[in-house]
Amino acid sequence: MDKLIPFTVNDLAKVTNHRSGEIKFGEKMITIPKGVEILNFLKESDAKYVLLGIPEDIGVRANYGRPGAASAWESAIKSIANIQHNRFCKGNQIIVLGNINVSEQMRDVENLDFNDIDDRSKLSQLVEKIDKEVSHIIFNIIKAGKTPIIIGGGHNNSYGNIKGTALAKGKSINAINFDAHSDFRILEGRHSGNGFSYAYEEGFLKKYFIFGLHENYTSKSVLDIIKKLEDRVRYNTYDSINIREEKDFNSEMISALEFIKTDPFGIEIDLDAIPNVASSAMTISGFSIEQLRQFISYFGQHKNAAYLHICEGAPDLDNSPNNHLIGKLIGYLVTDFIKANNEKNTIS
C-alpha cells in the first residue's frame, strides 16, 4: 500500500477541537503508529471500521462534471473528529487509515480538457491508475476482516470498491446505489459515470440496484441496457416514489434489500441525489437528508453490508460560509452506518 498516506496521531490532534468535559471522536479514534506494519495492525485491532479518503475529482472531470470532490475527505475528517464519543457511538470503533496519494494524477489532470479526444484518453488512463490503488487497498482492508468506509472522490471509485471487495471475498458481490444517475453508462473509457458497468462487465458485480434514479437525467440507451439485464440490474425512480407517490420509500427499501442481500453488498451513496448539496451534478430536487440517513441505517443493519462509500460531495464548489456542512453531513452518514452495523444491531 505504497500509495497510502497514513493519518497520524498528530494529524488527528490538529483537526480535533478539545473541550473541557467532553470527549470527541478525535480523542478516541485509532491511527496506525509510525513504523508498524499496516496489515498486521488492522488484523489485530478490535476496531471494526476503517476510514479511507480519496481526494480526487479526475473521474468527475472525465465525465464532463465540475471538479471539487477532491476536498470532501478533508472536510469530512474535520467533522468526524469532532463528533461526541458517547454511548450511542464510540470513536474507538474506527481506525483512520488515511488517504490515497493522488497528488501526481491531480497535477497531471490540471491542463486536460475532456472535449479534446487525446485528453479524454489521458483522463481515462489516470482514472485506471486510481482504480488499481483503490481496489488494492480495499482488498487488504476486507482481507483483514474490517469494514471500509470510503469518503471522497467521484463515483468512478465504485469500481475499485467493488473489485477490491470481490477479490477479497473470492466471488462477485452486489451493490446498492443511492443516486440520481445510474453510473451504468457505456464502456467508453473509465470515468465517474461507468464504474458499475465496468465492474459488471468484468465479473466483479453480480447484482446491482439503483435507488432513486431521476427520470429526466437517465438516457433511453441506459434504460434499454438495464431492461435487458433485469435479472441482475434493477432500479426505481425518485419521481415514482416522491413525486407521483406510486411507490412507497420504505417498501422500496425492503424490495431492494431482498434483491441484493443474498451476497455481500456495497452501499454506494452519491451526494448529488440530495438537493442543494454542492456536487459535480448538483440538484434542486431529490430525496431529503433524513431519507438518506434512513436508507443507510436500513441497509447498514444487514450482516452482508460489506462497505460504505460516500462520494461526489464537493465543499470546494460551495462558496457560502456553510461549506463545512458537507463534512458534517458525511459525519452523520458515517455514524448512522456504524450504529446500524454494530454487531448487536446486525440482521440477517
GUDRENSE-415106 format. One record per residue (C-alpha): residue number from 1; y, z, x. Coordinates in Angstrom, 1 decimal. Each point is the difference from the previous one (the first is absolute). Layout:
N
@num:NUM	Y:Y	Z:Z	X:X
...
// end
This chain:
348
@num:1	Y:0.0	Z:0.0	X:0.0
@num:2	Y:2.4	Z:-1.0	X:2.7
@num:3	Y:2.6	Z:-1.3	X:-2.5
@num:4	Y:0.4	Z:3.4	X:-1.6
@num:5	Y:3.1	Z:2.0	X:0.7
@num:6	Y:-1.2	Z:3.6	X:-0.6
@num:7	Y:2.3	Z:2.3	X:-2.0
@num:8	Y:0.5	Z:3.1	X:2.1
@num:9	Y:0.7	Z:3.6	X:-0.8
@num:10	Y:3.6	Z:-0.6	X:1.4
@num:11	Y:0.4	Z:-3.0	X:-2.4
@num:12	Y:-1.0	Z:2.2	X:-2.9
@num:13	Y:2.4	Z:2.8	X:1.0
@num:14	Y:2.9	Z:-2.5	X:0.1
@num:15	Y:-0.5	Z:-1.1	X:-3.6
@num:16	Y:-0.8	Z:3.4	X:-1.5
@num:17	Y:2.9	Z:2.0	X:-1.4
@num:18	Y:-0.9	Z:3.6	X:0.6
@num:19	Y:1.2	Z:2.6	X:-2.5
@num:20	Y:-0.5	Z:3.7	X:-0.1
@num:21	Y:-2.5	Z:1.2	X:-2.6
@num:22	Y:-1.5	Z:-3.5	X:-0.4
@num:23	Y:-3.0	Z:-1.8	X:1.5
@num:24	Y:0.3	Z:-3.8	X:0.3
@num:25	Y:-2.7	Z:-2.6	X:0.4
@num:26	Y:1.5	Z:-0.7	X:3.4
@num:27	Y:-0.9	Z:3.5	X:1.2
@num:28	Y:-3.7	Z:-0.4	X:-1.1
@num:29	Y:-0.9	Z:-3.7	X:0.4
@num:30	Y:-2.2	Z:-0.7	X:2.9
@num:31	Y:0.8	Z:-2.3	X:2.9
@num:32	Y:-2.4	Z:-1.1	X:2.8
@num:33	Y:0.7	Z:1.9	X:3.2
@num:34	Y:1.0	Z:-2.1	X:3.0
@num:35	Y:-2.9	Z:-0.9	X:2.2
@num:36	Y:-2.6	Z:0.7	X:-2.7
@num:37	Y:-2.4	Z:-2.8	X:-1.0
@num:38	Y:1.1	Z:-1.2	X:-3.4
@num:39	Y:-3.3	Z:-0.9	X:-1.6
@num:40	Y:-1.7	Z:3.3	X:1.0
@num:41	Y:3.0	Z:1.9	X:-1.3
@num:42	Y:-0.1	Z:-1.8	X:-3.3
@num:43	Y:-3.8	Z:0.7	X:-0.4
@num:44	Y:0.3	Z:3.6	X:0.8
@num:45	Y:3.1	Z:0.8	X:-2.0
@num:46	Y:-0.4	Z:1.7	X:-3.4
@num:47	Y:3.0	Z:-2.0	X:-1.4
@num:48	Y:-1.1	Z:-2.8	X:-2.4
@num:49	Y:3.0	Z:-2.3	X:0.0
@num:50	Y:1.5	Z:-2.1	X:2.7
@num:51	Y:3.5	Z:-1.4	X:-0.2
@num:52	Y:0.6	Z:-3.3	X:1.6
@num:53	Y:3.3	Z:-2.0	X:0.1
@num:54	Y:0.4	Z:-3.8	X:0.3
@num:55	Y:3.7	Z:-0.6	X:0.7
@num:56	Y:0.1	Z:-3.8	X:-0.5
@num:57	Y:1.2	Z:-2.6	X:-2.5
@num:58	Y:-1.4	Z:-3.1	X:1.7
@num:59	Y:-2.4	Z:-0.8	X:-2.8
@num:60	Y:2.9	Z:0.3	X:-2.5
@num:61	Y:2.1	Z:-2.4	X:1.9
@num:62	Y:-2.9	Z:-2.4	X:0.2
@num:63	Y:-0.2	Z:0.1	X:-3.8
@num:64	Y:3.7	Z:-0.8	X:-0.5
@num:65	Y:0.8	Z:3.6	X:-0.7
@num:66	Y:2.9	Z:2.1	X:1.1
@num:67	Y:-0.6	Z:2.1	X:3.2
@num:68	Y:0.5	Z:3.7	X:-0.1
@num:69	Y:-3.5	Z:1.5	X:-0.6
@num:70	Y:-0.2	Z:0.9	X:3.7
@num:71	Y:2.2	Z:3.1	X:-0.7
@num:72	Y:-2.3	Z:1.6	X:-2.6
@num:73	Y:-2.1	Z:2.0	X:2.5
@num:74	Y:2.9	Z:1.8	X:1.6
@num:75	Y:1.5	Z:0.8	X:-3.4
@num:76	Y:-3.3	Z:1.2	X:-1.4
@num:77	Y:-1.0	Z:2.3	X:2.9
@num:78	Y:3.4	Z:1.7	X:-0.1
@num:79	Y:-0.5	Z:0.8	X:-3.7
@num:80	Y:-3.7	Z:1.0	X:0.3
@num:81	Y:0.8	Z:2.4	X:2.8
@num:82	Y:2.3	Z:1.9	X:-2.3
@num:83	Y:-2.3	Z:0.4	X:-3.0
@num:84	Y:-0.8	Z:3.6	X:-0.7
@num:85	Y:-3.3	Z:1.3	X:1.3
@num:86	Y:-1.4	Z:2.1	X:-2.9
@num:87	Y:-3.1	Z:0.6	X:-2.2
@num:88	Y:0.5	Z:-3.4	X:-1.7
@num:89	Y:-0.2	Z:-2.1	X:3.1
@num:90	Y:-0.4	Z:1.0	X:3.6
@num:91	Y:1.4	Z:-1.7	X:3.1
@num:92	Y:-3.0	Z:0.9	X:2.1
@num:93	Y:-2.2	Z:-2.4	X:-1.9
@num:94	Y:1.9	Z:-2.9	X:1.8
@num:95	Y:-0.3	Z:-1.4	X:3.5
@num:96	Y:3.1	Z:-2.0	X:0.9
@num:97	Y:-1.6	Z:-2.7	X:2.2
@num:98	Y:3.1	Z:-2.0	X:0.7
@num:99	Y:1.0	Z:-3.6	X:-0.4
@num:100	Y:-1.2	Z:-3.4	X:1.2
@num:101	Y:2.1	Z:-1.4	X:2.7
@num:102	Y:1.3	Z:-3.3	X:-1.4
@num:103	Y:3.3	Z:-0.1	X:2.1
@num:104	Y:-1.1	Z:-3.1	X:1.9
@num:105	Y:-0.8	Z:-1.9	X:-3.2
@num:106	Y:3.2	Z:1.2	X:-1.6
@num:107	Y:2.0	Z:-1.4	X:2.9
@num:108	Y:-1.9	Z:-3.3	X:-0.1
@num:109	Y:0.8	Z:-0.4	X:-3.7
@num:110	Y:3.8	Z:0.5	X:0.2
@num:111	Y:0.9	Z:-3.7	X:0.4
@num:112	Y:-2.8	Z:-1.6	X:-2.0
@num:113	Y:0.6	Z:-1.8	X:-3.3
@num:114	Y:-2.8	Z:-0.3	X:-2.6
@num:115	Y:1.6	Z:-3.3	X:-1.2
@num:116	Y:-0.8	Z:-1.5	X:3.4
@num:117	Y:-3.6	Z:-1.2	X:0.1
@num:118	Y:-0.5	Z:1.0	X:3.6
@num:119	Y:1.6	Z:3.4	X:-0.5
@num:120	Y:-2.2	Z:0.5	X:-3.1
@num:121	Y:-3.1	Z:-0.4	X:2.2
@num:122	Y:1.4	Z:2.5	X:2.5
@num:123	Y:0.7	Z:2.5	X:-2.7
@num:124	Y:-3.6	Z:-0.2	X:-1.3
@num:125	Y:-1.4	Z:0.4	X:3.5
@num:126	Y:2.1	Z:3.2	X:0.4
@num:127	Y:-1.4	Z:1.3	X:-3.2
@num:128	Y:-3.5	Z:-0.7	X:1.2
@num:129	Y:0.7	Z:2.1	X:3.1
@num:130	Y:1.1	Z:2.9	X:-2.2
@num:131	Y:-3.1	Z:-0.5	X:-2.2
@num:132	Y:-2.2	Z:0.7	X:3.0
@num:133	Y:1.7	Z:3.2	X:0.9
@num:134	Y:0.1	Z:1.3	X:-3.5
@num:135	Y:-3.7	Z:-0.7	X:-0.7
@num:136	Y:-1.0	Z:1.5	X:3.4
@num:137	Y:1.9	Z:3.3	X:-0.7
@num:138	Y:-1.1	Z:0.2	X:-3.6
@num:139	Y:-3.6	Z:-0.6	X:1.1
@num:140	Y:0.2	Z:3.0	X:2.5
@num:141	Y:1.6	Z:2.3	X:-2.6
@num:142	Y:-2.7	Z:-0.7	X:-2.6
@num:143	Y:-2.7	Z:0.3	X:2.6
@num:144	Y:1.3	Z:3.4	X:1.0
@num:145	Y:-0.6	Z:1.1	X:-3.6
@num:146	Y:3.7	Z:0.1	X:-1.0
@num:147	Y:2.1	Z:-1.5	X:-2.8
@num:148	Y:2.8	Z:-2.2	X:1.2
@num:149	Y:3.4	Z:0.1	X:-1.7
@num:150	Y:1.9	Z:-3.1	X:1.3
@num:151	Y:3.8	Z:-0.3	X:-0.4
@num:152	Y:2.4	Z:-2.8	X:0.5
@num:153	Y:-0.1	Z:-3.7	X:0.8
@num:154	Y:-0.6	Z:-2.9	X:-2.3
@num:155	Y:-3.0	Z:-0.5	X:-2.3
@num:156	Y:-1.5	Z:-2.2	X:2.7
@num:157	Y:-1.5	Z:3.2	X:1.3
@num:158	Y:-2.4	Z:0.3	X:-2.9
@num:159	Y:-2.2	Z:-2.5	X:1.9
@num:160	Y:-0.3	Z:2.3	X:3.0
@num:161	Y:-0.6	Z:3.1	X:-2.2
@num:162	Y:-2.8	Z:-1.8	X:-1.9
@num:163	Y:-1.6	Z:-1.5	X:3.0
@num:164	Y:0.1	Z:3.2	X:2.0
@num:165	Y:-1.4	Z:2.1	X:-2.9
@num:166	Y:-2.7	Z:-2.6	X:-0.7
@num:167	Y:-1.1	Z:-0.1	X:3.6
@num:168	Y:-0.1	Z:3.8	X:0.2
@num:169	Y:-2.0	Z:0.2	X:-3.2
@num:170	Y:-2.3	Z:-2.8	X:1.0
@num:171	Y:0.6	Z:-1.9	X:-3.2
@num:172	Y:2.7	Z:-1.8	X:-2.0
@num:173	Y:2.3	Z:2.4	X:-2.0
@num:174	Y:2.0	Z:-0.2	X:-3.2
@num:175	Y:3.8	Z:0.3	X:-0.4
@num:176	Y:2.5	Z:0.8	X:-2.8
@num:177	Y:3.5	Z:-1.2	X:0.5
@num:178	Y:3.0	Z:1.4	X:-2.0
@num:179	Y:2.2	Z:-3.0	X:0.4
@num:180	Y:2.3	Z:-2.4	X:-1.7
@num:181	Y:-1.6	Z:-2.8	X:1.9
@num:182	Y:-3.7	Z:-1.0	X:0.7
@num:183	Y:0.3	Z:-0.5	X:3.8
@num:184	Y:-3.0	Z:-2.3	X:-0.6
@num:185	Y:1.8	Z:-3.2	X:1.0
@num:186	Y:-1.6	Z:-2.9	X:1.8
@num:187	Y:-1.2	Z:0.2	X:3.6
@num:188	Y:3.0	Z:-1.7	X:1.6
@num:189	Y:0.3	Z:2.3	X:3.0
@num:190	Y:0.4	Z:3.8	X:-0.2
@num:191	Y:2.9	Z:1.6	X:-1.7
@num:192	Y:0.7	Z:2.8	X:-2.5
@num:193	Y:-1.0	Z:-2.1	X:-3.0
@num:194	Y:-3.7	Z:-0.7	X:0.9
@num:195	Y:-1.4	Z:3.1	X:1.6
@num:196	Y:-2.5	Z:0.5	X:-2.8
@num:197	Y:-1.0	Z:-3.7	X:-0.2
@num:198	Y:-0.8	Z:-0.1	X:3.7
@num:199	Y:-2.0	Z:3.3	X:-0.2
@num:200	Y:-1.9	Z:-1.5	X:-3.0
@num:201	Y:-0.7	Z:-3.3	X:1.7
@num:202	Y:-1.3	Z:1.7	X:3.2
@num:203	Y:-2.3	Z:2.3	X:-1.9
@num:204	Y:1.7	Z:3.3	X:0.5
@num:205	Y:1.3	Z:0.3	X:-3.6
@num:206	Y:-2.7	Z:0.2	X:-2.7
@num:207	Y:1.9	Z:0.8	X:-3.2
@num:208	Y:3.8	Z:-0.1	X:-0.5
@num:209	Y:2.1	Z:1.3	X:-2.9
@num:210	Y:3.7	Z:-0.8	X:-0.3
@num:211	Y:1.8	Z:2.6	X:-2.2
@num:212	Y:3.2	Z:-1.0	X:-1.6
@num:213	Y:0.6	Z:-3.7	X:0.9
@num:214	Y:3.4	Z:-1.3	X:-1.1
@num:215	Y:-0.6	Z:-3.1	X:-2.1
@num:216	Y:3.2	Z:-1.6	X:1.1
@num:217	Y:-0.9	Z:0.1	X:3.6
@num:218	Y:-3.7	Z:-1.1	X:0.1
@num:219	Y:-0.6	Z:-3.7	X:0.5
@num:220	Y:-2.4	Z:-2.0	X:-2.1
@num:221	Y:-2.0	Z:-0.9	X:3.1
@num:222	Y:-0.6	Z:3.7	X:0.8
@num:223	Y:-1.0	Z:0.8	X:-3.6
@num:224	Y:-2.4	Z:-3.0	X:0.0
@num:225	Y:-1.6	Z:1.3	X:3.2
@num:226	Y:-0.4	Z:3.5	X:-1.4
@num:227	Y:-1.5	Z:-1.4	X:-3.2
@num:228	Y:-2.8	Z:-1.7	X:2.0
@num:229	Y:-0.7	Z:3.3	X:1.8
@num:230	Y:0.1	Z:2.3	X:-3.0
@num:231	Y:-3.2	Z:1.7	X:0.9
@num:232	Y:1.6	Z:1.3	X:3.1
@num:233	Y:3.8	Z:-0.3	X:-0.5
@num:234	Y:1.7	Z:1.3	X:-3.0
@num:235	Y:3.5	Z:1.0	X:-1.1
@num:236	Y:2.2	Z:1.3	X:-2.8
@num:237	Y:3.8	Z:-0.7	X:-0.4
@num:238	Y:2.9	Z:2.3	X:-0.1
@num:239	Y:1.3	Z:-2.0	X:-3.0
@num:240	Y:-3.1	Z:0.6	X:-2.0
@num:241	Y:0.1	Z:3.7	X:0.6
@num:242	Y:3.6	Z:1.1	X:0.0
@num:243	Y:1.8	Z:-2.8	X:-1.9
@num:244	Y:-2.3	Z:-1.4	X:-2.7
@num:245	Y:-2.0	Z:3.2	X:0.0
@num:246	Y:-3.2	Z:-1.9	X:-0.6
@num:247	Y:-1.8	Z:2.2	X:2.5
@num:248	Y:0.2	Z:3.7	X:0.8
@num:249	Y:0.9	Z:1.2	X:3.5
@num:250	Y:-2.6	Z:2.7	X:0.1
@num:251	Y:-2.8	Z:-2.1	X:-1.5
@num:252	Y:0.8	Z:-2.7	X:2.5
@num:253	Y:-0.4	Z:2.4	X:2.9
@num:254	Y:-3.4	Z:1.1	X:-1.4
@num:255	Y:-1.1	Z:-3.7	X:-0.3
@num:256	Y:1.2	Z:-0.8	X:3.5
@num:257	Y:-1.8	Z:3.0	X:1.5
@num:258	Y:-3.2	Z:-1.1	X:-1.8
@num:259	Y:0.3	Z:-3.3	X:1.7
@num:260	Y:0.4	Z:1.2	X:3.6
@num:261	Y:-1.5	Z:3.5	X:0.2
@num:262	Y:-3.5	Z:-1.0	X:1.0
@num:263	Y:1.0	Z:-0.5	X:3.6
@num:264	Y:2.6	Z:1.4	X:2.4
@num:265	Y:3.4	Z:-1.2	X:-1.0
@num:266	Y:3.5	Z:-0.2	X:1.4
@num:267	Y:3.0	Z:1.0	X:-2.0
@num:268	Y:2.8	Z:-2.4	X:0.8
@num:269	Y:3.6	Z:0.7	X:-1.2
@num:270	Y:2.8	Z:-2.5	X:0.2
@num:271	Y:3.3	Z:1.7	X:-0.7
@num:272	Y:1.5	Z:-3.3	X:-1.3
@num:273	Y:-1.8	Z:0.9	X:-3.3
@num:274	Y:2.6	Z:2.8	X:-0.6
@num:275	Y:3.4	Z:-0.9	X:-1.3
@num:276	Y:3.0	Z:0.4	X:2.4
@num:277	Y:-2.0	Z:1.0	X:3.0
@num:278	Y:1.3	Z:-1.9	X:3.0
@num:279	Y:-2.8	Z:-2.4	X:1.1
@num:280	Y:-0.6	Z:-3.6	X:1.1
@num:281	Y:-0.3	Z:-1.1	X:-3.6
@num:282	Y:2.0	Z:2.6	X:-1.9
@num:283	Y:-0.4	Z:0.1	X:-3.8
@num:284	Y:2.2	Z:1.3	X:-2.8
@num:285	Y:-3.0	Z:0.3	X:-2.5
@num:286	Y:-3.3	Z:1.8	X:0.6
@num:287	Y:-2.1	Z:3.1	X:-0.3
@num:288	Y:1.7	Z:3.4	X:0.5
@num:289	Y:-0.4	Z:2.2	X:3.0
@num:290	Y:-1.8	Z:2.5	X:-2.3
@num:291	Y:-2.5	Z:-2.7	X:-0.9
@num:292	Y:-0.6	Z:-0.9	X:3.6
@num:293	Y:-0.5	Z:3.7	X:0.9
@num:294	Y:-2.5	Z:0.3	X:-2.9
@num:295	Y:-1.8	Z:-3.1	X:1.3
@num:296	Y:-0.4	Z:1.4	X:3.5
@num:297	Y:-1.2	Z:3.3	X:-1.4
@num:298	Y:-2.5	Z:-1.6	X:-2.3
@num:299	Y:-1.6	Z:-2.4	X:2.6
@num:300	Y:0.3	Z:2.6	X:2.8
@num:301	Y:-2.3	Z:2.3	X:-1.8
@num:302	Y:-3.0	Z:-2.2	X:0.4
@num:303	Y:-2.4	Z:0.7	X:2.8
@num:304	Y:0.0	Z:-3.7	X:1.0
@num:305	Y:3.7	Z:-0.1	X:0.7
@num:306	Y:0.0	Z:-1.0	X:3.6
@num:307	Y:3.7	Z:-0.3	X:0.9
@num:308	Y:3.5	Z:-0.2	X:-1.3
@num:309	Y:2.5	Z:-2.6	X:1.1
@num:310	Y:3.7	Z:0.1	X:-1.0
@num:311	Y:1.9	Z:-3.1	X:1.1
@num:312	Y:3.1	Z:-2.2	X:-0.5
@num:313	Y:2.5	Z:2.8	X:-0.4
@num:314	Y:3.1	Z:-1.0	X:2.0
@num:315	Y:2.5	Z:2.8	X:0.5
@num:316	Y:2.0	Z:-2.3	X:2.3
@num:317	Y:0.8	Z:-2.2	X:-3.0
@num:318	Y:1.5	Z:2.9	X:-2.0
@num:319	Y:3.6	Z:0.3	X:1.1
@num:320	Y:0.6	Z:3.0	X:-2.3
@num:321	Y:0.3	Z:3.6	X:1.2
@num:322	Y:-3.3	Z:0.5	X:-1.7
@num:323	Y:-2.1	Z:-2.2	X:2.2
@num:324	Y:-2.0	Z:3.1	X:1.1
@num:325	Y:-1.5	Z:0.1	X:-3.5
@num:326	Y:-2.6	Z:-2.6	X:0.9
@num:327	Y:-1.4	Z:2.3	X:2.6
@num:328	Y:0.1	Z:2.8	X:-2.6
@num:329	Y:-1.9	Z:-2.2	X:-2.5
@num:330	Y:-2.6	Z:-0.7	X:2.6
@num:331	Y:-0.4	Z:3.7	X:0.6
@num:332	Y:-0.7	Z:0.6	X:-3.7
@num:333	Y:-2.6	Z:-2.7	X:0.0
@num:334	Y:-1.7	Z:1.3	X:3.1
@num:335	Y:-0.3	Z:3.5	X:-1.4
@num:336	Y:-1.1	Z:-1.2	X:-3.4
@num:337	Y:-2.9	Z:-1.8	X:1.7
@num:338	Y:-0.9	Z:3.0	X:2.1
@num:339	Y:0.1	Z:2.4	X:-2.9
@num:340	Y:-2.2	Z:-2.4	X:-2.1
@num:341	Y:-2.4	Z:-0.8	X:2.9
@num:342	Y:-0.6	Z:3.6	X:1.1
@num:343	Y:-3.7	Z:0.7	X:-0.1
@num:344	Y:0.2	Z:2.5	X:-2.8
@num:345	Y:1.7	Z:-2.6	X:-2.2
@num:346	Y:-2.0	Z:-3.1	X:0.9
@num:347	Y:-2.1	Z:-1.6	X:-2.7
@num:348	Y:-2.9	Z:-2.5	X:0.0
// end
